[in-house]
């Protein structure tokens, strides 16, 4: 049975990325499509890698972190890759938690200033 392959255009559509993004991921060697003449085709491996790349970006990892993590699988196998993933995830969870707390403080500060401004307007003559 033939492996499912996506064309360049299909890959962009399926993952909702621009052609420029897809070309860049190839340029930095995150993806290695099969090439037939000028056409590129993405098999199961590349589709899985793209899924992981986009998930990693959503979690806030840099492309270099993702590249290194994917490389671990190629050079050392699944177990070291999973161990690396746990370390990366722990670091990112700490950072995201810090950012969430900071954002909460910023929202609280903005709300307080907005409420102060509203109180000033309520106690003031609107014509001034």
C-alpha positions in Angstrom: 0.0 0.0 0.0 1.4 3.4 -1.0 2.2 5.9 1.7 0.1 9.0 1.8 2.0 12.0 0.4 1.0 15.6 0.4 2.1 18.1 -2.2 3.6 21.4 -1.2 0.3 23.2 -1.6 -1.6 20.5 0.3 0.9 20.6 3.1 0.4 24.4 3.4 -3.4 24.0 3.4 -3.5 21.1 5.9 -1.3 22.9 8.5 -2.5 26.4 7.7 1.0 27.7 7.1 2.3 30.0 4.4 4.5 28.7 1.6 7.3 30.9 3.0 7.0 29.2 6.4 7.1 25.8 4.8 10.2 26.7 2.7 11.9 28.1 5.8 11.3 24.9 7.8 13.0 23.1 4.9 15.8 25.6 4.8 16.6 25.1 8.5 16.3 21.3 8.0 13.2 20.7 10.2 11.6 19.1 7.1 13.1 17.1 4.3 10.4 16.5 1.6 10.9 14.1 -1.3 11.7 16.0 -4.5 10.6 14.9 -7.9 11.8 17.5 -10.3 10.6 20.8 -9.0 7.8 19.2 -7.0 8.0 18.4 -3.3 6.1 15.7 -1.5 5.7 15.2 2.2 5.2 11.6 3.5 4.1 10.4 6.9 7.5 11.3 8.6 7.3 14.9 7.4 3.6 15.2 8.3 4.4 13.9 11.8 7.3 16.3 12.2 5.2 19.2 11.1 2.6 18.3 13.7 5.3 18.3 16.3 6.9 21.5 15.1 3.6 23.4 15.2 2.7 21.9 18.6 6.1 23.0 19.9 5.7 26.5 18.6 2.3 26.7 20.3 3.9 25.7 23.6 6.5 28.5 23.1 9.5 26.5 22.1 12.0 28.1 19.7 12.6 26.5 16.3 16.2 25.7 17.4 14.9 23.9 20.5 12.5 21.9 18.3 15.2 21.1 15.8 17.5 19.8 18.5 14.7 17.8 20.1 13.8 16.2 16.7 17.5 15.5 16.1 17.7 13.5 19.3 15.3 10.9 17.9 17.4 10.6 14.7 20.7 10.1 16.6 19.8 8.5 19.9 16.2 7.1 19.7 12.9 7.4 21.5 13.9 7.1 25.2 16.5 10.0 25.1 14.0 12.1 23.1 11.3 11.5 25.7 13.7 12.4 28.5 14.7 15.5 26.7 11.0 16.4 26.1 10.3 16.1 29.9 13.1 18.5 30.7 12.0 21.0 28.0 8.4 20.8 29.1 9.3 21.3 32.8 11.3 24.4 31.8 8.6 25.8 29.6 5.9 25.1 32.3 7.9 27.2 34.8 8.2 30.0 32.2 4.6 30.0 31.2 3.4 29.9 34.8 5.7 33.0 35.5 4.2 34.8 32.5 0.6 33.9 33.6 1.3 35.4 37.0 2.8 38.5 35.5 -0.1 38.9 33.2 -2.5 38.5 36.1 -0.8 41.4 37.9 -0.8 43.5 34.8 -4.6 42.9 34.4 -5.2 43.8 38.0 -3.2 47.0 37.7 -5.0 48.0 34.5 -8.4 47.3 36.1 -7.6 49.4 39.2 -6.4 52.4 37.1 -9.5 52.1 34.9 -11.7 52.0 37.9 -10.0 55.1 39.4 -10.5 56.9 36.1 -14.2 56.0 36.1 -14.6 57.2 39.7 -13.0 60.5 38.8 -15.5 60.9 36.0 -18.5 60.0 38.1 -17.6 62.6 40.8 -16.7 65.3 38.2 -18.7 67.7 36.1 -18.7 66.0 32.6 -18.5 69.4 30.9 -14.9 70.0 32.3 
